[in-house]
Amino acid sequence: MIIDDQSYDLIIVGTGAGGGTLAYKLAATGKKILILERGDFMPLEEQNRSNVDIFKRERYHAPEQWYDSAGEPFSPQMNYAVGGNTKIYGAALLRFRERDFETVKHQAGVSPEWCLKYADFEPYYTEAETLYKVHGQANVDRTEPPRSTDYPFPPVAQESQVAEIYEAIGKLGLHPSRLPLGLTRQEDDPTNDSEVSGIIPAITHPNVTLKTGAKVVRLHINPSGRVVKGVQAEIAGQSYLFLGDIVVLACGAVNSAALLLRSASDRHPNGLANSSGLVGRNLMKSLMTVVVQLSTKPNSGAFPKTVCVNDFYWGDGDFPYPMGHIQNSGGLLTDVIFAEAPPMFSLLAKFMPGFGLKQLATHSIGWWAQTEDLPDPNNRVRFEGGKLFVDYTPNNIEAHDRLIYRWIEVLKSIEKELDGFQRGFLHPRGEIPIQVMANQCGTCRFGEDPATSVLDPNCRTHDVDNLYVVDGSFFPSNASVNPALTIIANALRVGDYLIERWR
Ligand SMILES: Cc1cc2nc3c(=O)[nH]c(=O)nc-3n(C[C@H](O)[C@H](O)[C@H](O)COP(=O)(O)OP(=O)(O)OC[C@H]3O[C@@H](n4cnc5c(N)ncnc54)[C@H](O)[C@@H]3O)c2cc1C
């Protein structure tokens, strides 16, 4: 039995970077807004990334199974909680580069043009940086796009060992810059996320209702097939139907696409809003490799990421194609993805006999090499026999390999100069596992043409008049820098559009 609930002006599904930010933006309109979130609030001790049983594998993976192309089950790295994946993210909040919005030729193919440009996003990047209290340093990174204002806050202090490396990178003629970070400025909980900056302020408004533990399972359409009438959710084992004039999905790129596919009906036999056949396709999730720089001198193992190097973003010397972005990982005792990589630490332990894992983490600096993967329609989310499959074959690999080896050359040069780093490196090369979904995007790309995109430029589905998708799904291409600030900026932009629509 489905229990009928009330009707709302707007229903938002999901409270991550997209949904949480949109809720904040629209709360003051006075419209009757319902937010449905399948998770609950995360207790502070679970959010605290410092010294949590840090080498526990899959701490932040969802208690559900998805399947890879070979039919092997895996539990995805998805944090179902108020704030979504921003509750566990590294809060590195970077703007995409100006060229990321254009057609870019890569060694392995083409990354397509966006229907909107950097200039359309710039005011919203500024608003996003203010809302998420981004601490950064402008005009140092030569790939940085033009900014209308400086960062709202100066960069945070660097760990002394990292500061030494930062200086040494500069002496090599490269241009390291301070990684922009979203921070609350509170000691007990420094990471700024979409619960803190989005949901908490939103629910102080009496017109906004948040229901947690509310998993949306299906969208119901009217007889014409043009309007979503009802949002069906399971709450405490019971089915509810919520009616909304406007419905916004913000479940993350995999889950929003999955929900549309699961909402197939006579009018939408291939999935809701899927006349293009593109719902769930073009999934991207970045190529990421870790390089560990070993040292004899200890560090605290618990410090934020602070370094960003984009000298190889658009290529290098004899390789005239984009290679990607480098950032340090932050203290290895506090980095979630490191925390989930015990095999790497076991390997480290072999290299440094007599060390415990924790000591190893305090005698090394981690680096992330990150490269854009290209949209491929065969990389996709699909349903078969009621199971959710994620088909994903990485591409653009040569560019990524070149970035890794170029970065190791840089670290080797530094090693010669700096005291305490003469221990070598580890870079357990290997594809980032399928379950790492951190940078998932692209499954409902936006664009002008309903034949080649799922969403219009305002992130409304081409096929259904009152249905929007406002999470990482809308990206037509990925960039090599992290995605969250662009998802946040886009939510603010769509928020402005909805306010206009209501007027
Ligand atoms: C370990 C880690 C580190 C990261 N570090 C960074 C970083 O430093 N910088 C950066 O830019 N990005 C980072 N990211 C990526 C960033 O967190 C994501 O890009 C961003 O959170 C995506 O926002 P979203 O709105 O698309 O989805 P999410 O933030 O994933 O939010 C989706 C929400 O929808 C809810 N939901 C899902 N399905 C349903 C349903 N059926 N019914 C109801 N609710 C549902 C989920 O519980 C969740 O709250 C990191 C991610 C991870 C996992």
The ligand as a MOL file (V3000), in Angstrom:
LIG
                    3D

  0  0  0     0  0            999 V3000
M  V30 BEGIN CTAB
M  V30 COUNTS 53 58 0 0 0
M  V30 BEGIN ATOM
M  V30 1 C 36.4930 10.1400 -0.6700 0
M  V30 2 C 36.0590 11.2450 -1.5760 0
M  V30 3 C 36.8470 12.3900 -1.6760 0
M  V30 4 C 36.4520 13.4260 -2.5340 0
M  V30 5 N 37.1840 14.5800 -2.5640 0
M  V30 6 C 36.7790 15.6120 -3.3510 0
M  V30 7 C 37.4720 16.8440 -3.3400 0
M  V30 8 O 38.4420 17.0410 -2.6060 0
M  V30 9 N 37.0380 17.8250 -4.1710 0
M  V30 10 C 35.9450 17.6690 -4.9900 0
M  V30 11 O 35.6090 18.5870 -5.7410 0
M  V30 12 N 35.2600 16.5090 -4.9910 0
M  V30 13 C 35.6360 15.4930 -4.1940 0
M  V30 14 N 34.9200 14.3390 -4.1740 0
M  V30 15 C 33.7520 14.2360 -5.0740 0
M  V30 16 C 32.5310 14.9760 -4.5160 0
M  V30 17 O 32.2640 14.5460 -3.2130 0
M  V30 18 C 31.3660 14.7210 -5.4510 0
M  V30 19 O 31.7060 15.1960 -6.7410 0
M  V30 20 C 30.0740 15.4140 -5.0210 0
M  V30 21 O 29.7280 15.1490 -3.6930 0
M  V30 22 C 28.9540 14.9590 -5.9530 0
M  V30 23 O 27.8080 15.6970 -5.6700 0
M  V30 24 P 26.3900 15.1530 -6.1360 0
M  V30 25 O 25.3770 16.1670 -5.7310 0
M  V30 26 O 26.4970 14.7720 -7.5590 0
M  V30 27 O 26.1650 13.7850 -5.3300 0
M  V30 28 P 26.4160 13.3440 -3.8170 0
M  V30 29 O 27.2130 14.3440 -3.0760 0
M  V30 30 O 26.9100 11.9500 -3.8660 0
M  V30 31 O 24.9420 13.3610 -3.2040 0
M  V30 32 C 23.9390 12.4440 -3.5850 0
M  V30 33 C 22.8950 12.3860 -2.4620 0
M  V30 34 O 21.7360 11.7070 -2.8980 0
M  V30 35 C 21.3190 10.7810 -1.9050 0
M  V30 36 N 20.5760 9.7310 -2.6040 0
M  V30 37 C 21.0530 8.8650 -3.5380 0
M  V30 38 N 20.0690 8.1000 -4.0110 0
M  V30 39 C 18.9350 8.4790 -3.3780 0
M  V30 40 C 17.5780 8.0280 -3.4320 0
M  V30 41 N 17.1850 7.0530 -4.2600 0
M  V30 42 N 16.6650 8.6190 -2.6050 0
M  V30 43 C 17.0300 9.6130 -1.7520 0
M  V30 44 N 18.3120 10.0590 -1.6560 0
M  V30 45 C 19.2480 9.5080 -2.4680 0
M  V30 46 C 22.6300 10.3240 -1.2780 0
M  V30 47 O 22.4510 9.7540 0.0050 0
M  V30 48 C 23.3960 11.6530 -1.2370 0
M  V30 49 O 23.0660 12.4120 -0.0990 0
M  V30 50 C 35.2630 13.3030 -3.3170 0
M  V30 51 C 34.4660 12.1640 -3.1860 0
M  V30 52 C 34.8470 11.1470 -2.3200 0
M  V30 53 C 33.9610 9.9480 -2.1880 0
M  V30 END ATOM
M  V30 BEGIN BOND
M  V30 1 1 1 2
M  V30 2 1 2 3
M  V30 3 2 2 52
M  V30 4 2 3 4
M  V30 5 1 4 5
M  V30 6 1 4 50
M  V30 7 2 5 6
M  V30 8 1 6 7
M  V30 9 1 6 13
M  V30 10 2 7 8
M  V30 11 1 7 9
M  V30 12 1 9 10
M  V30 13 2 10 11
M  V30 14 1 10 12
M  V30 15 2 12 13
M  V30 16 1 13 14
M  V30 17 1 14 15
M  V30 18 1 14 50
M  V30 19 1 15 16
M  V30 20 1 16 17
M  V30 21 1 16 18
M  V30 22 1 18 19
M  V30 23 1 18 20
M  V30 24 1 20 21
M  V30 25 1 20 22
M  V30 26 1 22 23
M  V30 27 1 23 24
M  V30 28 2 24 25
M  V30 29 1 24 26
M  V30 30 1 24 27
M  V30 31 1 27 28
M  V30 32 2 28 29
M  V30 33 1 28 30
M  V30 34 1 28 31
M  V30 35 1 31 32
M  V30 36 1 32 33
M  V30 37 1 33 34
M  V30 38 1 33 48
M  V30 39 1 34 35
M  V30 40 1 35 36
M  V30 41 1 35 46
M  V30 42 1 36 37
M  V30 43 1 36 45
M  V30 44 2 37 38
M  V30 45 1 38 39
M  V30 46 1 39 40
M  V30 47 2 39 45
M  V30 48 1 40 41
M  V30 49 2 40 42
M  V30 50 1 42 43
M  V30 51 2 43 44
M  V30 52 1 44 45
M  V30 53 1 46 47
M  V30 54 1 46 48
M  V30 55 1 48 49
M  V30 56 2 50 51
M  V30 57 1 51 52
M  V30 58 1 52 53
M  V30 END BOND
M  V30 END CTAB
M  END
